[in-house]
Amino acid sequence: MKVLFFYNPNKVSLEHIKEHVIPLFKKYKIEILNIFTAGTEVTEKVALMADYYVVFGGDGTVLRVSELSADYSKPIIGINMGNLGFLTAYSETEIELAAKEISKESITFSERMMLECIIANKKFLALNDIVIQKSQPLRTINLDVLSSNNILYSFKGDGIIVSTPTGSTAYGLSAGGAIIDPNLNAIEIIPLSPHALNIRPFILSPEKKIVIKIKSDEMELAYVTADGDIIHRLELNTSLTITSSKKKVKLAQKLGDNFCNVLNYKLAFGRRFE
């Protein structure tokens, strides 16, 4: 079995990985081809050599590796070295368990949909969400949102989130969106602070094409992020198109885990407080 390691240096040091993690993987006869910081460019040859990408960090670290994973159809095995860790299957204390299950090929994977955003003739992918947000803190922006050429929203507000089910427990959750089972294929649209009483989040089928247009008068009103990274700055009368991508990401699931248990454990979802 061959793996590539990706890590977040703000969560775990390279020295720690070399001293404490690599020996555990070698114990189970797993070959570590190379170690990269998350987000590093990896050549096609190296990317294709691995059976799995093992990611050490939090959800943000997994997001930095997700496009590479989708491009080369290599599953991600996340080991949480941070706090919440919705996208990571194993905790820091379960590194040996992860190595053991990799060697036995007993890990199951959840296939997650991605979003594709086209703007200014450039294409971007997102596992969690695409967000359009105002760049000036004391102003709002005017947005038109179309779903397959039909007007869905026309409102003034702080911006809008277009989320996958995976991203429904990220920014979308904080903005009042629905929690969606990540194994579903759907697109959720969540307006940010709309100045209207009749604007609510909306869940669409994955076949829909979403077009978002900026209508306000000021220049450089908003910016677009894909999984938290700024990818473009929007000006008057510019638009972008968002669809579900043909590419998927496979994320490891620990044996016995299910989405309800994860929500209950990570967010205390559905618990009675006494």
C-alpha positions, 0 to 999 in steps of 0.5 A: 500500500502506498500513500502520500502525506499532506499536513498543516504545519500550523496543526502538526510539525514535520518533525512530529510526523517523522518521529511519531507517525511514520514509524506507525505506518511502517509497522503496517508495511505502508509505504510513504511516497512523500510528505507535502504541506497541504496546498502544495502543487504535486506532479501528476506522476507522484499524485497517481502513484499513491493509493490514498492521500493521508491528511493531517490537520483539520477540515481546512487541510482536507479542503486544500487537498480535495481538488487534487483528490478529485483530479486523480480519483484518490481517496482522502483519509483525514486525521484530525489534528485540529478542533471540530473535524467534520471531514476527518475520520480519525482523531490524533489518538487513532493514527495507529488505528488508521494505519492498521485499517489502511493495511487491511483495506477495511476503510469505507469511503463516502463519495461527496459531490463538488461544485464547479464555478465558472467566472471570467472564463476560469473554472474553480472547484469547491467541496464545501461552498462558493460564497459571494460576499460584499467587500465593503463592511457598511454596504450591501450588494444587489444580487440576481440569482437564476436557477436554470434561467428562472429567477430565484432571488432578487435581493439586497444583502451581504451576499450569498452562499452556494453550498454542497451537502458537505458544506451544509455543516460549515458556513451555511450552518452559521448562516441559517441553512439546512443540515443536509446528509452529505451522501445526497447530491443537492445544491443549497443556496443561502442568502446572507443577511437579505434585506427582505422578509420573504427570502429564505434558503433553497435546496435545488437538485444537482442538475440545476445551473445557477447564475448569479449577477451583481447589479449594484452601482459601485465598482469592486463590490464583492469577492468570490471564495471557493472553500474559503480561498478568494478566487475573484473580485466582482464588479458591476454587471459581472456574473458567475455560473455554478453547477455540480461538478462531474468530479467527486471526492472520496472521504474515509469513514471510520467503521461504525460512524454515521452522519447522525452520530457525528452531528451528535458528537461534534455539535451536540445536535438533537441532545436535550440540555438539562 
